[in-house]
């Protein structure tokens, strides 16, 4: 899997799975069982997280259940997960990231920036593509929101939000540099 010795900087480093993988792998010692257990666990986690986030957005119980099931069991995600693209499970934090972003612009509380930072970074650790995807997604979403409701976007809050996203990229910079170094040597 690794092109160079001690290289963890592949686009799908999957380091974000470590807190989940390690205990299961340590108990079972079987990588296939570990991946199968995690696939089931992540479907449950994705639906549970989505349900609670939708409830926080003040949706009723039934629409929240339907939204959670749609997000967790979307056919494309299931297909990609079953085809060995295990990094697809990294999407589980997407509802939390969207909620934290939304709540920050509604309340301006720094705790939502901290939540955004932690889960954005964690998602970035699943695969570099998710970090890039989230940066573009949140940037475009906030830009559209800015164009329609400028009252939410003071210069200070825009700076704080941009600083949070910049810090995530800064933390990931060593991995990105090693990834570039590996790509240059190919």
Backbone torsions as a table, in degrees:
resi	resn	phi	psi	omega
1	UNK	NA	-36.2	-175.7
2	UNK	-94.6	132.1	-179.4
3	UNK	-74.8	-31.7	-179.0
4	UNK	-132.5	150.2	-179.4
5	UNK	-59.1	138.0	178.3
6	UNK	60.9	24.7	-179.9
7	UNK	-96.0	119.1	176.3
8	UNK	-109.8	2.0	-171.5
9	UNK	-95.0	55.4	171.3
10	UNK	-90.9	161.7	-176.7
11	UNK	-60.7	-29.4	177.8
12	UNK	-115.6	71.3	-176.6
13	UNK	-67.8	-29.8	178.7
14	UNK	57.2	24.4	176.7
15	UNK	-67.1	-22.0	178.0
16	UNK	-64.9	-18.9	178.2
17	UNK	-81.2	-15.1	-171.8
18	UNK	-50.2	-45.5	-179.9
19	UNK	-62.8	-23.0	179.6
20	UNK	-92.8	-40.8	-175.0
21	UNK	-70.2	-45.3	-170.7
22	UNK	-55.4	-51.3	-178.3
23	UNK	-63.4	-39.1	-179.1
24	UNK	-67.9	-43.6	-179.9
25	UNK	-64.5	-40.8	-179.1
26	UNK	-62.9	-39.8	-179.3
27	UNK	-74.2	-46.2	-173.4
28	UNK	-89.7	-37.0	-175.5
29	UNK	71.6	8.7	-175.6
30	UNK	-118.2	113.2	-177.7
31	UNK	-65.3	-33.3	-179.8
32	UNK	-70.1	-43.3	176.2
33	UNK	-62.5	-39.6	179.2
34	UNK	-59.8	-47.6	-179.6
35	UNK	-64.9	-40.4	179.6
36	UNK	-66.0	-43.3	177.7
37	UNK	-63.1	-43.6	-179.6
38	UNK	-65.8	-35.2	177.3
39	UNK	-60.9	-44.3	177.8
40	UNK	-68.7	-44.0	179.9
41	UNK	-59.9	-41.6	-177.0
42	UNK	-72.7	-30.0	172.8
43	UNK	-64.0	-43.6	178.4
44	UNK	-65.0	-45.4	179.3
45	UNK	-62.2	-44.0	-179.2
46	UNK	-60.9	-44.4	-179.2
47	UNK	-70.1	-39.1	179.5
48	UNK	-65.7	-46.7	179.4
49	UNK	-61.8	-45.1	-179.6
50	UNK	-62.7	-41.1	178.6
51	UNK	-58.8	-50.2	-177.4
52	UNK	-67.0	-34.8	176.7
53	UNK	-66.4	-43.1	178.0
54	UNK	-63.9	-36.4	175.8
55	UNK	-65.2	-36.4	176.9
56	UNK	-65.9	-27.7	175.4
57	UNK	-81.1	9.5	177.0
58	UNK	70.4	29.1	171.4
59	UNK	-79.2	153.6	175.3
60	UNK	-71.4	171.2	-175.3
61	UNK	-62.7	-50.8	-176.4
62	UNK	-63.7	-48.5	176.2
63	UNK	-60.7	-32.5	177.9
64	UNK	-67.1	-40.3	177.8
65	UNK	-64.7	-45.3	179.9
66	UNK	-62.9	-45.3	178.2
67	UNK	-61.8	-39.5	178.6
68	UNK	-65.3	-41.9	179.4
69	UNK	-67.8	-38.9	178.3
70	UNK	-63.9	-45.1	-179.3
71	UNK	-65.4	-45.6	-175.0
72	UNK	-74.9	-34.3	-174.4
73	UNK	-111.9	26.0	177.1
74	UNK	-59.1	128.9	-171.9
75	UNK	-55.4	-37.8	-179.2
76	UNK	-65.7	-41.6	178.5
77	UNK	-64.8	-44.3	178.1
78	UNK	-61.7	-41.9	-179.6
79	UNK	-64.0	-46.9	-179.0
80	UNK	-65.3	-37.5	179.1
81	UNK	-66.6	-39.3	-178.4
82	UNK	-77.9	-15.5	179.1
83	UNK	-90.9	13.6	177.7
84	UNK	92.6	5.2	176.8
85	UNK	-94.1	69.8	-172.8
86	UNK	-64.1	-24.1	179.9
87	UNK	-62.6	-15.8	177.2
88	UNK	-59.0	-26.6	179.9
89	UNK	-67.5	-13.5	177.8
90	UNK	-65.0	-9.9	178.4
91	UNK	-73.2	-3.8	-175.6
92	UNK	-61.3	-27.1	-177.5
93	UNK	-87.0	-5.9	-178.2
94	UNK	-55.3	-44.6	178.5
95	UNK	-62.0	-37.7	179.3
96	UNK	-66.8	-40.6	-179.7
97	UNK	-64.7	-45.2	179.3
98	UNK	-63.8	-41.3	179.2
99	UNK	-64.4	-45.9	-179.9
100	UNK	-62.2	-40.8	177.9
101	UNK	-62.1	-47.2	179.8
102	UNK	-61.4	-47.9	-177.1
103	UNK	-66.1	-32.4	177.4
104	UNK	-62.4	-45.8	-178.4
105	UNK	-71.5	-20.6	176.8
106	UNK	-84.5	-37.3	-172.7
107	UNK	-114.0	-19.6	-177.3
108	UNK	63.5	20.0	-179.6
109	UNK	-83.7	136.1	-176.4
110	UNK	-68.9	-21.4	179.4
111	UNK	-61.4	-31.2	178.1
112	UNK	-73.5	-30.4	173.1
113	UNK	-67.0	-38.2	177.6
114	UNK	-64.5	-44.6	177.4
115	UNK	-61.6	-44.3	177.7
116	UNK	-58.5	-46.6	-179.8
117	UNK	-59.9	-51.5	-174.9
118	UNK	-63.3	-46.3	-177.1
119	UNK	-78.7	-28.5	173.6
120	UNK	-65.3	-46.5	178.5
121	UNK	-62.8	-44.4	-179.5
122	UNK	-60.9	-41.5	178.1
123	UNK	-66.0	-39.4	177.4
124	UNK	-59.3	-34.6	-178.9
125	UNK	-73.0	-17.0	173.6
126	UNK	-70.3	-48.4	-179.9
127	UNK	-161.9	143.9	180.0
128	UNK	-63.2	-30.9	-179.5
129	UNK	-61.3	-37.2	178.8
130	UNK	-66.3	-35.6	176.9
131	UNK	-63.5	-43.4	178.0
132	UNK	-66.6	-45.6	178.9
133	UNK	-57.9	-46.7	-178.6
134	UNK	-65.7	-38.3	178.3
135	UNK	-60.7	-46.4	179.4
136	UNK	-66.8	-46.3	-179.1
137	UNK	-58.2	-51.6	-178.2
138	UNK	-68.2	-37.1	178.6
139	UNK	-62.8	-47.3	-180.0
140	UNK	-67.3	-43.2	179.4
141	UNK	-59.7	-47.1	-179.4
142	UNK	-67.6	-34.6	177.4
143	UNK	-64.7	-45.3	178.2
144	UNK	-63.0	-42.1	178.7
145	UNK	-63.8	-40.5	178.1
146	UNK	-60.4	-42.9	-178.4
147	UNK	-67.6	-24.3	-179.3
148	UNK	-99.0	-28.0	-177.8
149	UNK	-140.0	79.0	-175.4
150	UNK	-67.8	-18.2	-177.1
151	UNK	-62.5	-25.1	-179.9
152	UNK	-77.5	-14.5	-166.3
153	UNK	-114.7	82.0	172.5
154	UNK	-80.0	160.6	-179.6
155	UNK	-60.1	-39.6	179.2
156	UNK	-62.3	-45.0	-179.2
157	UNK	-69.1	-37.0	175.9
158	UNK	-63.1	-42.5	177.9
159	UNK	-62.0	-44.9	179.7
160	UNK	-62.2	-42.8	179.8
161	UNK	-65.7	-46.5	179.1
162	UNK	-62.5	-37.3	177.7
163	UNK	-63.8	-38.4	178.8
164	UNK	-63.8	-47.6	179.1
165	UNK	-65.4	-39.6	177.6
166	UNK	-61.7	-39.7	178.8
167	UNK	-63.8	-38.0	176.2
168	UNK	-61.0	-47.1	178.9
169	UNK	-64.5	-36.7	178.7
170	UNK	-64.2	-42.5	177.9
171	UNK	-64.0	-35.1	-178.9
172	UNK	-82.8	-8.5	-176.3
173	UNK	-54.6	-45.8	178.4
174	UNK	-57.4	-40.4	178.6
175	UNK	-67.2	-41.1	179.2
176	UNK	-63.6	-38.4	179.2
177	UNK	-67.2	-41.2	177.1
178	UNK	-66.4	-38.9	177.0
179	UNK	-60.9	-43.0	177.3
180	UNK	-63.8	-40.9	179.2
181	UNK	-61.7	-43.7	178.4
182	UNK	-63.8	-43.7	179.9
183	UNK	-63.0	-38.1	179.0
184	UNK	-66.9	-28.0	-178.5
185	UNK	-84.1	-10.1	-179.3
186	UNK	-76.8	NA	NA
